Amino acid sequence: MIIDTHAHIGRMINFNMSEKDLLYSIKKYNIDFTLISNIECAEFDHKGRKVPKLLQKSQNKVLDKTLEVVKRNPDKLGALIWLKIASELPDEYMINTIKENRKYIYGFKLHPFHSRTAPDNKKLEPVYKLAAQFKLPVVSHTGGCEEARSIHLYNAAKAHPEIDFVMVHMDLGTDNSEALDLLGKLPNLYGDTTWVPVKTTVEAVKRYGSEKMLFGSDNTIDGKDTFLHNRTGDRSLYQEYFNELKEILTPSQYDDLMYKNAQRVFKI
């Protein structure tokens, strides 16, 4: 069994990730359940420039669109609410939407890189209040700029022990050492495998046991065959997770990583 805790839909900046391609991918590569967030809430581009206002959508409209996709595929997909933490906060419409659709919603998604706002910024306290109220984990991109460093998510997790937090990427574009060290310091802080080298995941299991890492992928960021190859045609990192890693971890460790931890953290 495989649960992918980090995939996307939506069209924004240079991304175009369709429902059709996602469904193709999860069927072809035998993914049993996938948590998705919608890239259309990105507020800043890769160079830190604000996305033009004409291209912006409210986080409520993006959530509605995400839920439409999930409701068409409830046995395959679950929603993560991508929040525009630089410019918006959850309002009554969002709160009511969560109440009415709680069975389709599995967590909040922060993207400090595409929002240029750190998770430990005090303005996010209303977000964490809602996360605690609805018992929803908080998933956050880490890596790429100061605001997105894992230490800021660690600070938020330390301040809110009642909420589970997931460090997506374990500090993308680094040697993962800071995220690895932080991973073991809090019981409510987890990592995910999205573009994380297998050796880092193995080291996390070695240090802290098999219950601290979740499988995630960014599917379909490299197209509908993200799990097979990257955009240049080279073998995908995820082929190592599907194949070689089985020979490194024990069966129980592998099952924890690939689906059991996700079931526990996200109540799937």
C-alpha positions, 0 to 999 in steps of 0.5 A, spaced: 500 500 500 502 507 498 499 513 501 502 519 497 501 525 502 504 531 498 501 532 491 498 537 487 493 540 482 492 547 479 495 552 474 500 557 476 507 560 474 510 555 470 506 549 473 500 546 470 498 539 474 491 537 471 486 532 475 487 528 469 494 527 469 494 526 477 489 520 476 493 517 470 499 517 475 496 514 481 493 509 477 499 507 473 503 507 479 499 504 484 498 509 489 492 507 493 490 514 496 493 521 495 493 528 499 492 534 494 493 541 495 492 547 489 498 551 486 493 556 484 494 559 491 502 561 490 503 568 492 510 569 489 514 566 484 521 562 484 525 569 484 521 572 490 516 577 485 509 577 487 504 574 482 500 579 478 494 581 482 490 579 475 493 572 476 491 571 483 485 567 486 482 567 493 484 561 497 477 560 498 475 559 491 482 555 490 479 551 496 472 550 492 476 548 486 480 543 490 474 540 493 470 539 487 476 535 484 476 531 491 469 529 491 469 526 484 474 522 487 473 521 494 476 514 494 483 516 491 484 523 493 483 528 500 484 535 500 490 539 504 488 547 504 493 551 501 493 558 505 495 564 502 499 566 508 502 573 506 495 576 504 489 572 507 487 569 513 481 564 514 475 567 514 468 565 516 467 562 509 473 557 510 471 555 517 464 553 514 467 550 508 471 546 513 465 544 517 461 542 511 466 538 508 471 535 514 471 528 511 474 530 505 479 535 508 486 532 511 490 538 513 492 545 512 498 547 507 503 552 508 508 554 502 513 559 506 517 560 499 511 561 495 508 566 500 515 569 503 512 568 510 515 564 515 510 559 519 513 562 526 510 569 524 505 571 529 500 572 524 499 565 523 496 564 530 489 564 527 491 558 523 493 554 528 487 555 532 483 552 527 488 547 526 487 545 533 479 546 533 479 541 527 484 536 529 488 538 522 495 537 521 499 542 518 504 541 512 509 546 510 514 546 504 521 547 507 527 550 503 529 555 498 529 562 502 530 564 509 522 564 511 522 557 509 527 554 513 525 548 517 527 552 524 521 556 523 516 550 522 520 547 528 518 553 532 511 553 530 511 546 532 514 547 539 509 553 540 503 548 538 504 541 541 497 539 540 498 540 532 502 535 528 507 538 523 510 536 517 516 538 514 515 537 506 522 536 503 526 537 509 529 543 507 529 542 499 536 544 496 540 542 502 544 536 505 538 536 509 542 536 516 538 541 519 531 538 518 534 531 520 537 534 527 530 538 528 526 532 526 528 528 533 527 534 537 519 534 538 514 528 538 509 532 533 514 534 528 515 529 522 518 529 515 516 527 508 520 524 502 518 529 497 525 530 493 529 527 499 534 523 497 533 515 500 540 516 504 536 522 508 530 518 509 534 511 511 538 516 516 532 519 519 529 511 520 536 510 523 536 515 528 529 516 530 525 510 528 520 508 522 515 513 525 517 520 523 517 520 516 511 520 511 512 518 503 510 524 499 512 526 492 510 533 489 506 529 483 505 531 478 510 536 478 514 533 472 508 530 468 504 524 469 510 520 469 513 523 475 514 517 478 518 514 473 522 520 470 524 527 471 523 532 466 530 531 462 528 523 462 533 521 467 530 516 472 525 518 478 528 518 485 521 515 487 523 509 483 528 508 488 523 509 494 519 504 490 524 499 489 531 499 492 529 502 499 525 495 500 532 492 500 534 497 506 528 497 510 525 492 514 518 490 511 515 494 517 519 500 517 517 500 509 510 500 511 510 505 516 514 510 511 509 508 505 502 508 508 502 507 516 504 513 518 500 517 513 494 513 516 496 515 523 497 522 522 492 524 517 487 519 520 486 516 513 
